[in-house]
Amino acid sequence: MSVPAIISFQRPGSPESATVAADRIVSGEPVTSVDNRYSSDDAKFHAGLWTSTVGCWQIQYTEHEYCVLTRGHVRLTSSDGAALEFRAGDAFVIPAGFRGTWETIEDCAKHYVIYESA
């Protein structure tokens, strides 16, 4: 039986760019990239790197996500109007069921860990 390898976020990755779906955009023309570095065998646990350019869009989470912002400035606003801002160095959790907007105020990057219970 082989021992699983440690996953390093320091090595170069293979990010995939994407545009946010037009029907979700509130403002701007945000472009995101995701570089998933790890997924568990059952595909319920994921970790990687994500970036975004300036813009605002609607979000609806079905997964739990732990984030550490490594660059930039963002604002998350829930559907009831409560807003929180985060900057490089800040960590936060977005729970499954969260609805609202993600606004990238300044181009950002984050480390993410996602757990999908369903």
Secondary structure as GFF3:
##gff-version 3
##sequence-region A 1 118
A	DSSP	beta_strand	16	19	.	.	.	ID=ss1
A	DSSP	three_ten_helix	22	24	.	.	.	ID=ss2
A	DSSP	beta_strand	25	28	.	.	.	ID=ss3
A	DSSP	beta_strand	31	39	.	.	.	ID=ss4
A	DSSP	beta_strand	45	52	.	.	.	ID=ss5
A	DSSP	beta_strand	55	60	.	.	.	ID=ss6
A	DSSP	beta_strand	64	78	.	.	.	ID=ss7
A	DSSP	beta_strand	83	87	.	.	.	ID=ss8
A	DSSP	beta_strand	91	94	.	.	.	ID=ss9
A	DSSP	beta_strand	99	115	.	.	.	ID=ss10
###
